[in-house]
Amino acid sequence: MIRTAGLTKRVPTSEGELTILEDVGLHIETGESVAIVGASGSGKSTLLGLMAGLDTATSGEIWLDGQKLSDMDEEQRALLRARTVGFVFQTFQLLPSLTALENVMLPIELKGDPGAGAKARKLLDRVGLSERWHHYPNQLSGGEQQRVAIARAFATRAGVLFADEPTGNLDTATGDKVIDILFELNREFDTTLVLVTHDERLARKCGRVVKLVAGRIVSEEALADTGAEPAHA
């Protein structure tokens, strides 16, 4: 599903060139759940953005769903993302002028699939928000907004879900509930999950943990897939 080879990202700064990622090689199989962990500044969010085609590498290659991203322009990458990828961000990234229902409907409509309203309502019911679908983001709690974001991420049945610190803005109890929902839906939809987090407890719910230090992979640990266990267990 996802593969990188020799992936390097450098950016210019006032003090010279800064290396964010260096020679990263990673292979994520279809249906895997992989956590990318590391301290702040280790390059984990940059790696996620590159694998999702949201950013371009300085050198190296990325294949997403069999497509080589460096052979594609931004419009082609955007079309691939729309067809293949779902996102859950720390800051929710809901459109403030749309209701919860409309936020979930949007990617379905953009993809051109029929029955957007019915599909969105079903997903909002699945994440426990059947009574809140008509509310705007500023009328929802942080946990409710993230549940809307999760429903939106699964709305088009994307093959891969990228989650960047999905509990970073939530308290522990709310975060546990959100993560339970995320992993339950991930199993139901048989999605490839790539999760960026600094939370070791959350990371170990995945089938594999990849650790970054200063832009390099320093370890990979295969785990028994504990996604079926509740986050608060």
C-alpha positions as CSV (number, residue, x, y, z in Angstrom):
1,M,0.0,0.0,0.0
2,I,2.8,2.5,1.0
3,R,6.5,2.3,0.3
4,T,9.3,4.8,0.6
5,A,12.9,4.5,-0.5
6,G,15.8,6.8,0.3
7,L,13.3,9.5,1.4
8,T,15.0,12.7,2.4
9,K,13.5,16.1,3.2
10,R,15.6,19.3,3.6
11,V,14.5,22.9,4.0
12,P,16.5,26.1,3.8
13,T,16.8,28.2,7.0
14,S,18.6,31.4,7.9
15,E,21.4,29.2,9.4
16,G,21.7,26.9,6.4
17,E,20.0,23.8,5.2
18,L,18.0,21.8,7.8
19,T,17.6,18.1,7.3
20,I,14.2,16.9,8.6
21,L,14.3,13.3,7.2
22,E,17.3,11.4,6.0
23,D,17.2,8.2,3.9
24,V,13.9,6.8,5.2
25,G,12.9,3.5,3.9
26,L,9.5,2.1,5.0
27,H,7.1,-0.5,3.7
28,I,3.5,-0.6,5.0
29,E,1.3,-3.5,3.8
30,T,-2.4,-3.2,3.0
31,G,-4.4,-3.6,6.1
32,E,-1.5,-2.9,8.5
33,S,-1.8,-0.5,11.5
34,V,1.5,1.3,12.0
35,A,2.4,3.9,14.6
36,I,5.2,6.4,13.9
37,V,6.7,7.7,17.1
38,G,9.4,10.0,18.2
39,A,10.1,13.2,20.1
40,S,8.9,16.6,18.9
41,G,11.0,17.5,15.9
42,S,11.9,14.0,15.0
43,G,10.3,14.3,11.6
44,K,7.2,12.0,12.1
45,S,4.6,14.5,10.9
46,T,6.8,15.4,7.9
47,L,7.0,11.8,7.0
48,L,3.2,11.4,7.2
49,G,2.7,14.5,5.0
50,L,5.1,13.1,2.4
51,M,3.5,9.6,2.3
52,A,0.1,11.2,1.9
53,G,1.3,13.4,-1.0
54,L,0.7,16.6,0.9
55,D,4.4,17.6,0.5
56,T,7.2,16.8,-1.8
57,A,10.5,15.2,-0.9
58,T,14.0,16.6,-1.6
59,S,15.0,13.2,-2.8
60,G,13.9,9.6,-2.6
61,E,10.7,7.9,-3.8
62,I,7.2,7.3,-2.4
63,W,4.7,4.8,-3.7
64,L,1.0,5.2,-2.5
65,D,-1.5,2.6,-3.7
66,G,1.0,1.5,-6.4
67,Q,1.4,5.1,-7.7
68,K,4.8,6.8,-7.7
69,L,4.1,10.2,-6.2
70,S,7.2,11.9,-7.8
71,D,5.8,11.1,-11.3
72,M,2.6,13.1,-10.5
73,D,1.8,16.8,-10.4
74,E,-0.2,18.3,-7.5
75,E,-3.5,17.9,-9.3
76,Q,-2.8,14.2,-9.9
77,R,-1.7,13.8,-6.2
78,A,-4.9,15.5,-5.1
79,L,-7.0,13.1,-7.2
80,L,-5.1,10.1,-5.7
81,R,-5.7,11.4,-2.2
82,A,-9.4,11.9,-2.8
83,R,-9.7,8.3,-4.1
84,T,-7.4,6.6,-1.6
85,V,-6.8,8.6,1.6
86,G,-8.6,9.7,4.7
87,F,-7.2,12.1,7.3
88,V,-7.6,12.7,11.0
89,F,-5.7,15.7,12.4
90,Q,-4.9,16.9,15.9
91,T,-6.7,20.2,15.1
92,F,-9.8,18.5,13.6
93,Q,-9.8,20.6,10.4
94,L,-13.5,20.8,10.1
95,L,-15.0,23.5,8.0
96,P,-16.6,26.0,10.4
97,S,-19.4,27.1,8.0
98,L,-20.7,23.5,7.6
99,T,-22.7,21.4,10.0
100,A,-21.3,18.1,11.3
101,L,-23.5,16.4,8.6
102,E,-22.3,18.6,5.8
103,N,-18.6,18.1,6.9
104,V,-19.0,14.4,6.6
105,M,-21.0,14.6,3.3
106,L,-18.4,16.8,1.6
107,P,-15.8,14.2,0.7
108,I,-18.5,11.9,-0.5
109,E,-19.9,14.6,-2.8
110,L,-16.5,15.6,-4.0
111,K,-15.9,11.9,-5.0
112,G,-19.2,11.9,-6.9
113,D,-20.7,9.1,-4.9
114,P,-24.5,9.0,-4.5
115,G,-26.4,9.1,-1.3
116,A,-24.1,11.4,0.6
117,G,-26.6,12.4,3.2
118,A,-27.7,8.9,4.1
119,K,-24.1,7.7,4.3
120,A,-23.0,10.6,6.4
121,R,-25.9,10.2,8.8
122,K,-25.0,6.5,9.2
123,L,-21.4,7.3,10.0
124,L,-22.4,10.0,12.5
125,D,-24.7,7.6,14.2
126,R,-21.8,5.1,14.3
127,V,-19.6,7.6,16.2
128,G,-22.4,8.5,18.6
129,L,-23.4,11.8,17.1
130,S,-26.9,11.1,15.6
131,E,-28.4,13.8,17.7
132,R,-25.7,16.4,16.8
133,W,-25.6,16.2,13.1
134,H,-27.1,19.7,12.6
135,H,-24.6,21.4,14.9
136,Y,-21.7,23.5,13.7
137,P,-18.1,22.8,14.8
138,N,-18.1,25.7,17.3
139,Q,-21.2,24.1,19.0
140,L,-19.4,20.9,19.5
141,S,-16.8,19.8,22.2
142,G,-13.3,18.8,21.1
143,G,-14.1,15.2,21.4
144,E,-17.3,15.6,19.4
145,Q,-15.4,17.5,16.7
146,Q,-12.8,14.7,16.5
147,R,-15.6,12.1,16.2
148,V,-17.0,14.1,13.2
149,A,-13.5,14.2,11.7
150,I,-13.2,10.4,12.1
151,A,-16.6,9.9,10.4
152,R,-15.4,12.2,7.6
153,A,-12.2,10.2,7.2
154,F,-14.1,7.0,6.7
155,A,-16.8,8.5,4.6
156,T,-15.4,7.6,1.2
157,R,-14.1,4.2,2.4
158,A,-10.5,5.2,1.7
159,G,-7.9,2.5,1.6
160,V,-5.5,4.2,3.9
161,L,-6.1,6.5,6.9
162,F,-3.4,8.9,8.1
163,A,-3.9,10.1,11.7
164,D,-1.6,12.9,13.0
165,E,-1.7,13.1,16.9
166,P,-5.5,12.4,16.9
167,T,-5.8,12.8,20.7
168,G,-3.3,15.7,21.0
169,N,-6.0,18.3,21.8
170,L,-8.1,16.0,24.0
171,D,-8.1,15.1,27.7
172,T,-7.2,11.5,28.5
173,A,-10.8,10.2,29.0
174,T,-12.1,11.8,25.9
175,G,-9.0,10.7,23.9
176,D,-9.6,7.1,25.0
177,K,-13.2,7.2,23.7
178,V,-12.1,8.7,20.4
179,I,-9.3,6.1,19.9
180,D,-11.8,3.3,20.7
181,I,-14.0,4.6,17.8
182,L,-11.0,5.0,15.5
183,F,-9.8,1.5,15.9
184,E,-13.3,0.0,15.8
185,L,-14.0,1.7,12.4
186,N,-10.5,0.8,11.2
187,R,-11.2,-2.9,11.7
188,E,-14.7,-2.7,10.2
189,F,-13.5,-0.9,7.1
190,D,-10.3,-3.0,6.9
191,T,-8.3,0.2,6.4
192,T,-4.5,0.6,6.4
193,L,-3.8,2.9,9.3
194,V,-0.7,5.1,9.7
195,L,-0.8,6.8,13.1
196,V,1.7,9.5,14.2
197,T,1.8,10.0,18.0
198,H,4.0,10.7,20.9
199,D,1.7,8.6,23.1
200,E,3.4,5.2,23.7
201,R,0.2,3.7,25.0
202,L,-1.7,4.6,21.9
203,A,1.2,3.5,19.6
204,R,1.1,0.0,21.1
205,K,-2.5,-0.5,20.0
206,C,-1.0,-0.8,16.4
207,G,0.5,-3.8,14.8
208,R,3.9,-2.2,14.4
209,V,5.8,0.7,15.9
210,V,8.4,2.7,13.9
211,K,10.6,5.0,15.9
212,L,12.2,8.1,14.4
213,V,15.1,10.0,15.9
214,A,16.5,13.1,14.2
215,G,14.8,12.2,10.9
216,R,16.0,8.6,10.8
217,I,14.3,5.3,11.5
218,V,16.2,3.8,14.5
219,S,13.9,0.9,15.3
220,E,10.8,-1.1,14.1
221,E,8.9,-3.3,16.5
222,A,6.2,-5.8,15.4
223,L,3.5,-6.2,18.0
224,A,0.5,-8.4,18.4
225,D,-2.3,-6.3,16.9
226,T,-4.0,-5.0,20.0
227,G,-6.5,-2.8,18.2
228,A,-9.3,-4.9,19.5
229,E,-8.6,-3.9,23.1
230,P,-10.2,-0.7,24.5
231,A,-7.8,2.2,24.9
232,H,-8.8,2.4,28.6
233,A,-8.3,-1.2,29.3
